[in-house]
Amino acid sequence: MFQGIVSGLASGGAFAALGLLLTVMYRLTATVNLAMGATGAFGVYVMAALVENGWGYGAAAVAGVAAGALASVVCCLIITRWFTESGPQSRTAVSIAQLIGLLGLAYICFGDRPRNLPNPAPGEVGTIAGVVITYGTLVLIALALLIGLGTYLVLTRTALGLRLRAMAERPVTTELLGIGTVALTLAVWAIAGALTTLILLLVAPVRSGDILSLTLLIVPACAAALVGRLRWLGGSLLGGLCIGLLEGLMTNVSWIREFRDVLPFVAILLILVWSQRGEVWDAAR
């Protein structure tokens, strides 16, 4: 049992980091950016294609991160150009369409052949309960903590954070006061795309390396973000780590191993049902 929990640390760190990015995006842009996983997967495959064509890993990784950021900016331009006045539900629906479009584009550009992706952090830190802890695992957990703590400090302790919160809560008023909301919004989406690509670059070598599997990592990220109700950064962090640990635990139990991929969907369903319990009980009374 303990071995399963330890083996889920890497996945938990990735889910937590992606869940935090979803939470930050929702707080700052009122959009549950479900296309985020597709932008990251696109960046990863740009890196893989460049490595196959003789590029060094460092230069290819930088280009892949830039491609992920650019794809995210294109998604942002579509939403800000045609859906500025739409509500969060409409923006989220648009992000689903963008996810499908990016997934199709990735298949056209790179095919459906899974890649053997190089591991940027393959070294071993040590062994716990017979499970090897790699530098990649520690980097993912550290990245999740950095995203959470960094976002909290920026939003609460800096003038930039004040502008970002004003942009999220009163975009029209912020624009009338002379604060460029378009540039800030583009910057938020670009950073989210770049960080998502970086996270997937660390995750892809130890999970399935095909485009669809990398894109669907957005599902456990959604479950993590919902634990924090898309508002509480600490809840998203804990939710992602717990889902990863549970997934690792299920992997080591033979009779439920094949159902581990269903865990994020079950978590999302239970969280949504629990969040609506008040309305259901009031209606019953």
N, C-alpha and C positions, 0 to 999 in steps of 0.2 A: 504493500500500500504506500509506504513512504517513498519507495522508488518511483511510483507513478506520479506522486505529488511533485517530486524534484524534477522529473522529466518534463513536467508541464510549465516550468518556469519560463522557458524561452517563448512558448506560445502565449503565456500570460502577459509577458512584457510587451509582445507585439500587439495583442488585443487591447491592452491598457493604453498604449501609445496611440493607436488608431482611434480608440474610443474617446480619448482626450481631444484629439484633433477634430472629431465630429462635434464634440461638445463646444469647443471653442468656435468652430465655424457657425454653429447654430446661434450661439450667444452674440456673435459679431455680425452675422449676415442674415439671420432668420431663415436659414436654409439647412435642412438635413442633407448634406452633400453626399448622396449615395454613389455618385460618380467618382468619388475619391479613390476607391480601390482600383478602378479602371485606369485612372491617370497614373497611379503608381505602377501598375502592371505594364502599362505602355512604356514608361520610363525604364523599367527593368529590362524589357525586351529590346529597347534601343541599345542599352548597354551590352546585352548579349550579342546582338548583331555586330556591333563595333568590335567586340573582342574576337568574334569569329573572323573578322576581316583584318586582324593583325594589330588592333589597337592594344596598348597597355591597359591593365585593369583600371588604374587610377584615372587616366584620361577618359576612358569609356564610362566609368561610374559618374564622373562629373557631367559628361554629356547626357547620361541617362537621367540624372537628377534635374538637369536643365530642361530636358524634354518633358519630364513629369510636371515641372512647374509651368511650362508653356501650355501643355494640354489643359491644366487647371485654369490658366488665365483665359484660354479660349472658351471654356465652359462658363467662366465668370462673365465674359463679354456678352455671351448669348443671354444670360439671365438679366444682366443690368440693362441690356439694350431693349429687350422685349417684355421682360417680366418684372420691371422695377416696382410697379404698383400692385403686383400680385401678393397674395398671402403666403405664409409658410407652406401650406399644403400644396399650392400650385407650384411653388419653387421646388419642392421636394419631388413632385411628379416630373418636372422638367429634368431634374438630376437623374431620375431613373431612365428617361429617354437618352440622356447623355451617356449613361453607363452602357446601355445597349449599343449606341452608336460607336463609342470608343472600343468596345469589345469587338464589334464587327470590323472596324478599321484595323485593329491589332491583328486579327486573323488574316485580313487581306495583305497586310504589310509583312507579317512574319510567319504565316502559316499556322497550322495546328500542332506542329511537332514540339513536344516538351524539350526544354533545353537543360543540359547539365551546367548549372550556373556556378561560377567560382565563389568560394566562401571568403569574404573579406576579413573575417576574424575566426580562423580555424583553430587557433591555439587552445590548449587545455589549461584551465585554471586549477582544477583538482577533481576529485571524485567524492561524491556523497552517496552513501547507500548503494554503491555500485554503478551510479549514474555519472557520466562524465559531464562536468560543467565547463562549457567553452567560453571564450572571451565574447563571442557573439551573444550568448545568453545574458551576460553581465551588461553588455552595451545596450541591449534592448530594454532591460529593466532601468538602467541609468537614463536612457533616452526618454522613457515614459515619465520618470520622476522629473527630469529636466523640463519636459514640455509642461507638466502640471505646475511645477513651482515657478518656472519662468513666466508662464501665462498669468498666474496669480499676481506675481510681483509687478509685471508690466501693467496689468489692468488696474491695480490698486495703488501703486506707488509712483507712477510716472505721468507726465503730461500727455504722452502718447496714448497711454491707457485711458485717460479721461476722454480724449478725442474719439477713441475707438468705441467706448461705451456710449458716448453721445450719438455717434453714427448709428449704432445698433438700435438705440431706443427712440431717437428722434432724427431720422435721416434728413427730412425736409428742413427742419429747423437748423440742423447742423450745416446744411448746404447754404442756407440763407445767411448764416453767420460768417460765411467765407471760408469754411473748412472744406477742403477738397475730398469729398467722400468717395469719388470714383477711384482716385489714386490709392486711398487707404484700402478700399475693397479689393482692388486688383492685387495689392501687396499681400493681403491676408490669404487670398486664394493661391497666389504663387508660392508663398511659404508653405501652405498646407500641401500643395502638390509636390514640392521638393522634399518635405519631411516624409510624406507617404512613400515616395520612391525610395528614400533612404532606408526606411523601415523594411520595405519589401526586399531590398537588396540584401538585408541581413537575414530575413526570414526564408527567402526563396531557396537557398542551398540546402536547408534542412527540412523543407516541406516539399510538396509536389510542385515542380517547376513549370507547370503549364499555365497559360494565360487565364483560363477560367478559374482555376483554384486560387490563384493569387488575387483575382478580382473579387471572389466571394469571401475573402477575409473581411470584407466590409460587414458581413452578417454578424460574426461575433463582436466586431467593433460596435455595431448598433446595439447589441445586447449590453455591452459595457457602458455605452453612453446612456442607455435607458435606466440603468441602475442609478446613475446620477441625475435622472430626470432631465437630461440635456442641459443642466444648469450647474450641478455640483461637480467640480473637478475631482475632488477626493472620491466621490462615489464612482465616477467613471474609472478612475485608477484602480480602486479596489475591485470593481466589477470585472474588469479585464483580467486582473491577476487571478481572481477566483474561477472564472470560466476556463482559463488556461490550466489551472491546477486540477479542476474537475475533469477536463479533457484528458490530461495525463493520467489521472487515476483510472478513468474508464478504459484507457488503452491497455492497462495492466490487468484488467478483469476480463477473462475470456468471453463470458456469456453476454457482455454488453459492449464489447470492443467495437463491433460493427455498427453500433448506433451512436458513436461519439460525435459524428458529424451533425447529428440531429440536435445536439445539446444547445447550440445557440438559438435555434428556432424555438425550442421548448422554453428557453429562458426568456426570449422576447414575448412569447405568448403569455407566460405566467406574470411577467412584469406588467404587461398591458392590462390583463385581467385584474391584477391587484390594484393598479392605479385607478381603475374605474369602479372599485368596490363600493365607494360611497354613493355614487349615482344609482348603482344597482340596488343597494340596500334601501335607499330612500324610496325608489320606485316600488320595491316590494312592500314597504310599510304603507 
